């Protein structure tokens, strides 16, 4: 397979896309963490009700 070398603009564009993707993944991770914490609190609340 014959591959051409990337020029500086292509590399910068790829870097920018990677930065955007990283930010979106951080946001998704924060949302998932919040959902997990909420579910954990519901679980603990239900568990305490069952033990009473």
Helices and strands as residue ranges (DSSP letters): H 8-51
